[in-house]
């Protein structure tokens, strides 16, 4: 099972970037968006934390979190069912006269008393809009060695089109962040923040208390960018594999990229497993006359027709005579006999009825909402 020796606790903001993918988050958070056949987006960052030894993780929810609660349960699959620490789900404010938080400062303000009672020295904060597999102990070591006040993880890449109005880019000199740009529209490769931060717990409490008194809202814009000369903010470049979910198009593309075995191995290395909710489904059943080519098929599926270049989630049924190509079909989708489906993303429990033809394009895949019959 996972180790437990890191002197840090984790805080995840599952609703961050919900606006990037409105079709998929109308009834769920960004963190609970299904990805890679049998996982949710939160599985990657949460697994990275527990693989690095973090055994105290808080998830600060805002709205539409029933699906996330159902997926996480008590945290048993991540070995986070513990008497001290473990998985802590922080609900939104309940008072009628208090609005839901809009920035990390407001969200963290509700955690100040909790943070004061904890024993870990450091806090790692992150979102769940990027799927990556990383040993956070390396980030902790780099933070300690640089004697930084805050360390920010970033990746050198172009800003995804869907994130042009929801991004932070960094200017880094000799490891130190000297400039933090908000909503960077510049073309080409930039130091794009992954919204992963590590900071000393006592320092975070002080920052949040001070920011709350002054009515500040955003951790990056109101605290970091205004105090880069006073704070030693270090940048940590991440060079591993990432899947950035910025809109419906990138969601489709990032799933398709995992059909390349090199990408799949990079996101799921043998020594760093990704944990998820166990469903105990039966293995996938392939009929004698079915045809499958270059596809990722989760457990519990029944394939009687033809599939090519597809990512199928648990319990998908492709009936005899159906043809499915270049598609992402979520849990319990049914494609009935004679249907032809290409460049389509279906949500859970969708039915494509017999002899229907449904097609999008590689740049604009068709999306079918949850529970819809076409």
N, C-alpha and C positions, 0 to 999 in steps of 0.2 A: 504494500500500500504506500501512499505518499509519505514523504518525510515531513517532519515538523520541527524545524530548527531556525527559521528565519525570524529575525528581530523586527518584523514589519507586519502591519495589518493592511488589508485591502479595502478600498471603497470603489464600487462600480456604479455608474450612472446609466441605467438601462434605457432611459427615455431620451438621452441626448441624440440628436440628429434624426428624430422621428420625422421631421418635416421633409427629409430627403426621399423618403419612400412611403408617401401617403397611402398608396394602394395596399401595401402589405401591413401597415401598422394601424389601420382603422380600428382593429380589435385586439392589437398586441403592441408590445414595445419593440424598438429596434433590436434589443438584446434577445428577444424571443423569436425573431425571424428565422424560419428554417433555412438551413444551408448545408450543402455537401451531402445530401442524401438522408442522413439520419441525425444531424446535429442542429443546434440553435447557435446563433451568433455568440451568445454569452459563454457557451461551452469552451471556447478557445481561450479567452482571457482568464476565465475561472480555473480551467485546467492548468494553465501556465502558472497561476498563482500557487495552487496547491502542489504542483510538481516542484516548485521552488521552496516549499516549506511553509508557506503562509497558511495558518490554520484559523484565522480570524478575518472573515470577509463580510462587509456590510454592503447591501444593495439598496440604494436610495431610489425608490420608485416614485413616480409622479402620477401616472394615469394608465389605464388599459393594461393592468399588470396581472389580471387573472390567469392568462396563459402562461406568464412567467412563473407565477406561484405553482401552477400545476406541474410545470416542467421541473422546477428545482426541488419541490417538496421540502424535506428537512435537510437536504444536502447529502444524503447517504452515498450517492454515486461518487461524490467528490471527497468522501471521508471528512465531511464537515458537520457530522452529527456529534456534537461534543458538549460536555457540561460547561466548559469555559471557552468562550470564543465561538468557533464554528460559523455557521451561516446565519446572518442577521438581516432580515428584511425590514427596511425602514419605510413605513407607509407615509403618504403625504399628510400635510396638516389637516386636522379635522374641524378646526374652528370655522364657523360660518363667515366670520369677518376677516379671515386671513386667506389671501389668494395663494394659489399653488406657486411654488417657486419657479423662477424663470432662469436663474443662473446658479452656478455652483456655490457662490457665497451664501445665497439664501437656503440652498439645500443643505450645506454643511452647518449652517447655524443651528439646525435641529439636532445635529450630532455632537455639539460641543460638550455637553454633559457626559455623553457616552465616551467621547475621546479622552476626557479627563480621567475616567475610571480604568482605562486600558493600560497595559504594561509595556507594549511594544514601543520601540524608540522611533520607528519610521512609519510613514503612511504612504502607500502607493495608490494613486487615484487614476481611474481610466474610464473610457466609454466602451461600447461594444459594436461600433460600426466598422471595425477592421478585424478581420480574422487573421491571427498570426499565432505562432507557437514559439514561445521565448522563455528562457530561463531567467526569471526576475532576480535571482541571486546575483547575476552579473551586473544588473542595474544598481543594486544595493551596494555592491563593491565599488563600482565606479563613482557613485555618489559619495561614499565615505572617503575614497582616495583623493577626490578633488576638493574635499571640504566645502562642498556647495551648500547653499541655502535651499535651492530647488534644482532638480535635474529634470530635463524635458527630453523625452524620446522623440526622434524625428526620422524621417526617411527621405532620401533624395529621389524625387520623382516629380512628374508633372502633376498639377492639381487637377483631379477629376472634374469633368465639366459640371456634374451635378453639385459639386462642392464649391463652386465659384463664390457663393454667398454664405458659406459656412466653413471657413478654414482659417488656420493660423500658420504662417510661415515664419521661419527664423533666419536671422543673419548670425552666423557663428564665426568667431575669431579666436583661434587658439583654444577651442573647446568652450569658450564662454559665449552665451547668447547676448549680443549687443543690440539687437533690434527684433521686435516681434510685430509682424504685420498682420492686420486683420482683413480677411476677405481679399487675398492677393489675386489680382487678375492677370499678372504677368505670365506670358507664355514660357515654355521651356521648363527645364528641371529646377525645382526649388527645394529648400529644406522644409518639407511639409510636416507639421507637428502631428503626431499620432495621438495627441491628447492623453498621453501617459505621463504622470508626474510622480516624483518621489520627494518627500519633504519630512523633516523631523516633526514628530507629533506635537510637541510643545510649541514649536514655531507655527504650525498650522493653526493651533488653537488661538494663539496671539493674533495672527493675521485675520482670522475670521471674526474674532471679537472686535478688532479695530475697524474692519471693513463694515460690519453690521452697524456699529455706532455711526459711521459716516454715511450710511444708506447706500453702500455700494452693492453691486449685483453679481458681476462677472469676475471669476478668478483670474482669467488670462488678461482681459482688457482693463479691468479696474485695479488689479493688484500687480501682476507681473510686469506688464508693459510700462506702467508708470514708475516702476522702481528698479529698472534694470541696472541703473548706476549704483544703487544702494545695496541691492541683493546680488549675491554671487549665483547667477542662474547659469547652469552648465547644460550643454546639449549632448545627448547620447545618440549617436547614429545607429539605427537599426538597419542591418543589411540582409536580413532573412526574407523569406517569402511572406507576402501580404496579399490579402483580398479586401480591397476597399469597396464598400457598398455605398454608392453615392446616389443612385437612382435605379429605376427599373432596368435600364439597359445594362448598367454595370453589375446588377444582381445576376442577370442572365449570363453575362460574359464571365463573371468570376466562377459561377458554377460550371460553365463549359470548359474553363481553363483546367479544371481538376480532372478532365478526361485524359490529360497528358500525364503519364505516370511520373515524370520528373516533378511536376508541380504537386501531385498527390503525395509523393514521398517527402517533399519539402515541408508541406503543411502538417503531415502526420508522420514524423520520424519515429522509429521504433523505440528510442530511449525516452521519448516524451509523449506519452499517450494522451489523447483527448477523451475525456470522460463525458458521458451524456446519460440521459434517463434511459433505463432499461425497460424494454417493452416485452421481452420474451416471446417474440413472434416466431413462427415457423420459418424455416429457410425458404427462399424464393423457389417457386416451382416453374420449370420451363416445359411447355408442351413439346411433343415430338416434332411437330412441324413449325415451331416458332423460329424466328430469325433474330439474332441479337448481334449488333456490331458496335464496338467502341462506346459502351455505355456503362454507367455506374448505377447499379441496382441494389437497393437496400433490401433487408429481410422482409418476409411476409408478402412479397409481390407474387402475382400469377401472370406469366407471360405466355400468351397463346398466339399472338400476332407477330408483327415485325417492329423492332425498335432499332434506331441508329443514332449515334451521337446524342444520347439522352442521359439525364440525371433523374432517376426515379426514387422517390421517398418510400417509406414503409407502406405496405398494403396496396400499392398501385396494381390495377388490373387492366391488362391490355388484351381484349378479347380476340378470338380468331377472326382473321381477315382485316383487322385494324392495322394501320400503318402510322407509326409515330417517329418523327425525325426532328432532331435539333430542338428538343423540348426539355423543360424542367417541370416535372409533375410532382406535386406535393402529396402528402399522405392521403391514402384512400381515394385517389382519383381513379375513375373508371372510364376507359375508352371502349365503347361498345363495338360490335362487329361492323366492319365496312367503313368505319370512320377513318379519315385521314387528317392528321394533325402535324403541323410543322411550325417551328419558331413560336411556340406557345409556352407560357408560364401559367400553371394552374395552382390555385390555392388548395387548401384541404377540402376533401369531400365534394369534389367537382365531378360531374358526369357529362361526358361527351357522347351524345346519343348516336344510334346506329346510322351509318351512311352519311354523316355530316362531314363537311370539309372546313377546317379552320386553320388559317395560315397567317402568320405575320412575316416579318423580315428580320435579317440579322441585326439591323440597326433599330428596329422597332418591333420587338416581340409582343404578341397579343397577351394580355393578362386577363384571366378569368377569376372572378372573386370567389371567396369561400362559400361552399355549399350551392353553387350555381349549377343548373342543368342547361346545357347548350344543345 
